[in-house]
C-alpha cells in the first residue's frame, strides 16, 4: 500500500484507489513526495531502476502488434472511456495535484479539463489517418501513402503540468497505434499513477500503457539507448533536451521536444492598456509563473510605459498568495532551486540598475517556497532575467521606442516558443506576427493553447508539434507503396 500522511490525500479523496503504491514496474527503493506548501511528506512511492525500465519496454514491445493492429474505432472507444473516467475523477485528480505540485485548486481543476480534452480529441483523430492516394508519375502504377505507428514511444513529462503533459503525449501516441512507456517527474508521480489507474479501468490491454517511477537519468537513459523505443517525446528544459537529443542519436529516434521558453510581451502605444495589463497578469503569473509559456520580458512603448508600470504594479499587488486548497492566485514554487533563481535574477537586475516596484522577497509567514509576485522596472537587456528563463513570479519591464528595435530585442534569444503582442493597429499586428521568430504568437490575448492547435516552438524551444493532427502524425511513419498489378 501507498504510505501517506493520514491527514493528507486518503482523507481528501472520494476514490482512494487512485493512489497505488507503485508504478507498473517497481523495485525496492522508495521515493518521498513532499507538499511544496508545507514541506510535509505526502506519500512514499516504490521506484524503479534500470531492470524495470527494460521490463516496461519488453511489455510495450510485446503489446504493440495487437494494439497497432486493432481497428481504429476500437482504440478510439478505449480512449473515449479514459476521457470519461478522467472527468469523473476530476476533483480527486485536482486534489492530488495540489498536494504534490502546489498549484491553486482552481488551476488544478482547469488542468484536468485541459488534460481530458486531449484524450477526447485523439479518440476522434485516431479514426482519421487514412491511406492517401496520389497521382502516379509512372505508367500502369498505383501510388499510395500509408501512415503507420512508429512502435514503442517513450514519454518524459515535467512537474508543472503533471496531468496535461501526459495526456497530450499519450493520447496522441495511443491514437496512432503506438504503445507507451511513461516517466513522470519525481516531484509529481502521484498524478501520473492516478492517470495510469484510470487507463487500466478504461480497458487498455496489458503492456499498452506503462508508467515507470524512478531516477530520470537511470530510467530515461535506458530508453534512449534501446533501439526498440522508436520515438521519444519530452517536455522540459532546453538543457535536458539537448542531452536527450545526443543520447538518442545512436538509435536515430523520432523526437518531439517541447523545451524552454522566454516569452516577450510587447505593448505598443495604441494598445488597450487596461486589457494589456489584465492579459499580462495572466501571461506572467499563471501556475505561479512556472510555465514555459510564461511572459518573462515585458517590452512597453515609452509613450505608455509609465502608465503601464503603474497599472500593472497595482494589479500585481492585489494578487493573493497562499495554500493551494484555499484557491489563491498563486501558490508555492516547486522547490528551493526555483526560489534561488528568483532571488538571483532579482538581485542581478537591481545591481544592473533596475527598480523594484513590488515584491522581491519570500513570504516567510507562509513558508520558504512562497515568493511574492514581483515587478522590476527599467531592466537592462544585459540583466540575466532578460536572457534566461526565470520560471517564477518575477516580471521584468523595459521601455522601447520603435518597432524595429523591439523586434530585434525580442528575437535576440535562443528561445522561440511564444510571443505576446498588444496593439489595435491591424497593419502593426501583421508586421509583428511576421517579424517575431516564435512558433506561436498571441495577439491581444493570453490563452492560445488547446487540443486542436499544434503547440511548439522555433529555435531551441523544441522540435515538432504537440496537439492537433500534427501531434498524432509525430508518432507515425509514412510508408510509400508503388503497386503494379501485373
N, C-alpha and C positions, 0 to 999 in steps of 0.2 A: 504493500500500500504506500501511497504518497505520504511523506512526512510533512505536515503543515502545522503552522501555528494555529491553535484551537480557536482563537478569536478572529481569524482571517477568513480564508477562502471557503472552507467547508460550510461555515455558518452563513455565508453570503450567497451561496448558490442554491438554485432550485434543483439542479441536477449535479450532484457531487461526483458522478461517474465521468464527468468531463475532465477530471483530474487524475489521469493514470500516473503511476509512479515511475514510468519509464517510457522510452520511445519504442519503436517496433523492434529494435535490436539494442541490447544493453549489456554492458559489462558490469564490473563490480564497484566502480567509482561512484561518487555522489557529487552532484552539483548543487550548491546553495543558491537559491533565488531570493533576492532581497528587495524589499519595498524601498524605492529611492526616496520616498517621502519621509520615512521614519528610520530607515536602516535596518528594520526588523526582518527576521527570517520569515519569508512567505512559504517556502517549500524546499525540500531536498529531492532531487530527481536523479535516478540512476542514469549514468552516462556511458557512452560507447567509446571504443578505441578503434584502432586500425582493423582488427579482425571483424568487428561488427560492421564497419564501413564496407568491407568487402562482401560480407553476407548480404547487406542491403542491395548491392549491385547484382549479386547472384540471384536474389529473389526477383528483382526488376527485370533482369535479362530473361529469366525463365518465364515470367508472366507476359513478356512483350508479344510473342507470336499470337496468343489468343486475344489479347486486348486490341492489338492493331488490326487483327482480322475480324473483330466484332463489327456488326453492322453499325454505321454511324448513328442511326436512330436509337440503338440500344445503349451506346456510350452516352448519347445525349440524355437519355432517360435517367441514367445514374447521376449525371451532373445536375439535372433538374432536382433530383431528390436531395442532393448535397446542398443545393441552393436553399431549398425549403427548410432543411434542418438547421442551417446556419441562421436564417432569420428567426426560426422558432427559438433558438438558443441565444438570441441577441443580447438579452440582459445579462445572462451568465457570462458570455464571452466578453462583454464590456467590463464587467466587474473583474474578471481575470486580468484583463489588460491594465486596468487601473492599478491593481495590486502589484504587478511586476514591472510596468513601464511608467506609471505615474501620471499619465495624461488625464485631464479632466473627464469625468464620466460622460458629459455631453459629446465631447470629441470622440471618445471611445465608441459610443453608440453610432456616431456618424461613420466611423471607420468600419464597423460591422456591416452597415448598409453598403458602403463602398466595396468592401470585400465580397459580399454576396453578389453584387452587380456583375462582377467578372465571371462568376460561375454561371450565372444566368446567360450572360452574353455568349460565352463559349459553348454552352449547351446548344444554343441555336447555331453558332458558327460552325460547330462540328459537322453539321449537315451539308456544308457548302463547298468544301474543297474538291470540286468536281474535276473530272478529266476535261482538258481543254483541247479542242481541235484547232489546228492552224492550217493555213493554206500551204499545200506541199510545193516545194521547189523542184521536186523530182517527178518525172513521168511515172504513172502507174503506182505511186506510193501514197500511203496514208500516213499522216504525221499527227501525233498526239503528245501532250504533256500531262504526265501524271504527278500528283503531289502525294508523297508517301512519308510517313513518320520517320524521323531520323533514328529512333531507338530509345535507349535509356537516357533520360535528361536529369542532370544534377541541378538543383535549385538552392541557391545560397541567399538567405534573407536577413535583413537587418532588424534592429530593435525598435526603430522609431515608428514603424507601421507593421507590427508583428502579425497581423491577420491579412491585411490587404496585399502585402508583398508576396505572401504565399499564394493566395488565390489568383492574383494576376498572372503569376508564372504557371502554377499548377493547372489551372483550368484550361489555359491555352495549350499546354503540352498534352494534357489528358484528352482534350477535344481533338487534337491532331492524331491521336493514337499512340502517343509515347507513354512509357511508364516512367515514374519519377522517384528519385531519392532526394530527400529534403533535409537540409541542415539549417535550422534557425539559429539566431544569435543566442549566445549563452546567457545574455541578460533577460531574454524573454522566451524561454522554451515552453511555458505553460500554454500560451495561446496556440502555438503550433501543435502541441499534444492534443488540445481540445478539438482543433480542426481535424486532426487525424482520427479521433474517436468518431466524429460526425461523418467522416469519409467512410469509415468502416460500416457505420449504420446505413449509409446511403447505398451500400452494396457493391463497392469497388472490389473486384476479385483480389485474393491474396497476392501480394507482390506488386500490385499496380501502384500503390501509394505507400512509400516507406519513409518514415521520419526517424532521423538519427541525431541524438543529442550528444554533444561532446566537445572536445577541443577542436577549434576550427582548423588549425594547421594540420592536425592529425587526420581528421575526417576528410576535409576537402583535399588535402594532399594525396590521399588515396584515390580520390575520384579524378583529379586532374591527370594522374598518371595511368589511369585504367582505360585502355582502348575501347572497352565495351561501353563506356559513357561517351555518347556521341555528341551531346550538347551540354553546355553549362550556362546557366543564367544566374547572374549575380547582381545584387543591389548593395552598394556600399561605397566606401571611399575610393577616390581615384588611385591612391597609393596601393591599396589592396588589389584593385582591379588590374593594375599593371603587373603585380606579382602573379595573379591567376592567369593573365594573358601569357606570360612567359612559361608558366608551369603547364599550360595546355598546348603549347606549341608542338611538342613531340608527338602528340596523338591527334593533332590537327582537328580540334573540336569545333563545332559550331558554337559561337559565343554570342550571348546577348548580355550587355553590361549597362546598367544604369548607375552612373558614378556621381562624382561630386558636382555641386553647383555653386555659383557665386553671382546670384541674380542681380542685375541692375534694375532699379526702379526710377524711371525718368518722368519728371513732371515739367511740361512745357508751360509757358507763360499764359496760354489761353485755355488751360485745363479748368475743369470744375474742381476748385481747390478743396471744397468740403468732401466731395466724392473721392478725390485723390487721397485725402487723409484717412477716410474710412477704409478704403481698399489697402492703403499702406499698413494699417494696423493688422488687417488680415494677412497680408503678404509677409509680414515680419514675425508676428507673434503666435501664429497657429503652431500647435504642438510645442509650445514654449520656445519657438524658434528652431527646434530640432527637425528641420525639414529641408531636403535638398532643393525644394522649390522656394525656400525662404528668401525674401529680398535681403541682400546684405549691404548693397551700396545704393544710396539714395541721391540721385543727381537732380537738383531742383534749379530751375531757371532763376537767375539772380533777381529778376523783376518780382518774383513771388516767393523768394527764398525766406525772407524774414517772417512773412505771414504763414508760410507752411511750417516753419520751425515752431512758431508759437502754437498753432492749432494742433500740430502733431504731438508736441510735448504735453499739451493739456489733455489730449485723448489718452496718451500713454499713462499719465498719472492717474487716470480713472480705472485702469485695468486692475483686476484683483489677482492675487497670488495666494495659492492655498492647496489644501489636500484635494486629491482628485475626486473623491466621493462627494465633496462639497460643491463640485462643479464650478470652480473659479475660472477666470480667463486663462490663467497659466498655472501649471503645476511645477514640480521639481524637475531639474535636469537629471539625466540618467545615472551619472556617476561623477566622481570628483575630477576626472580629467576634463570633463566639459566645463566645470566651474573654473579650473585652472586656465582654460583657453579664454573664457570671458574676461577674467582678471588680466591676463597678459595682453589681450587686444585692447582693452580699455586703457591700461597703463601706457602702452606703446603709443596709442593715439594722442593721449594727453601730453605725453612727453614731446610729441612732434607738433604740438600747437593746437590740437582740437579743444573744444569746450564741452564740458559735461553739463547737459541741460536737465537730466533727471536720472535717478538710479545709480548704477555704477558700483553696487555692492551686494553682498549676500544678505538676505533677510534672516538674521540669526534667531529671531523669535520663532520662525517656522522650522528651520533646520539648515544644515550645511549645504544642501543641494538646491536651495531656493534662491535663485539670482533675480534681483529686481529688474523689471523691464527698464531698459536703459536707452537714452538718446544722446548721441555725440554730434556736435555741430562743427563745421569748418574743418572736417577731417581731410588731411592732405593725401594725395594719391600714394605717397611713399609709406603711409602707415600700413602695418601688417593687415589690419582689418579690411583694407581696400584691395589686398592681394590674395588673402586666404579666406576659406570658408569658416565663418565663426560658429555656425550651428548652435546658436543660442539667442537669447533675447536682447541683443545689442544692435541698435540701428545706427549706421554711420551716414550722416548728412553732409553734403558738399554742394556748393553752387556751380553753375556753368553759365556760359554766355551765348553760345551759338550751337547750331545743330551739328556741324562737322566735328566740333570739339567733343560734344557729349557722345557721339557715336564712336569716335576714336577711343575715348576713355572707357566706355562701356565694353568695347570689343577687346581691350588690352588685357586679356585674361586667357589662361589655358582652358577655362571652363566655357561651356556654351549650352546650358540646359534650358533656361527660361529667362525672358526679359519682360519687364512690365513697362508700359507706356501710357501716359495720360496726356491727352490733347483732344480738342474739339475741332481741329482743322483736318479735314479728310486728306488733303494733299500731304500734310506733315505726317499723318499716320501712315500713309502709303510709303513715304520716304523712310520712315523709321523702321517699319516692318521689313523693308528690303535691305536696309543698311545693317541691321543688327545680326550678328553672327551667332544666332541661338536657334535651337531646334524647335522651340515654342515661343510665341510672342503673345502676351495678353494685353489687350487694348482696353483701357478704361474699366477693367475688372481684374479680379484676382483668380477666382476659380476657373480653371480651364480643363481639369482632368476629368476622366470618366472612362468607362469601358469601351465606348465606340471610338476613342481617339488614339492615334499612335504616339505614345509617350516616349520621349527620348531626346537626346541632345547631340550637339556637334562637338568637335574637337575632343578634349579629354573628359567630357561629360558622359561619354558612353559609346556603345556600339549597338546598332539595331534599334528596334522599337518594341514596346510592350503595349498591350491593348490593341483594339481594332483588329481588322483582318490580318494586318502585318504581324501582330503578336502570335497568332496561330501559325502563320507561314514560317515564322522563325524556327519552328520545330519540325519543319518538313524539308524534304529534298525533292527536287524536280527530276523526274525520270522522263527522258525523251524516248519515244517509241516511234520508229520509222518502219512501216509494215508494207510488205508486198505480198499479196495473196497468192502469187504464183500462177 
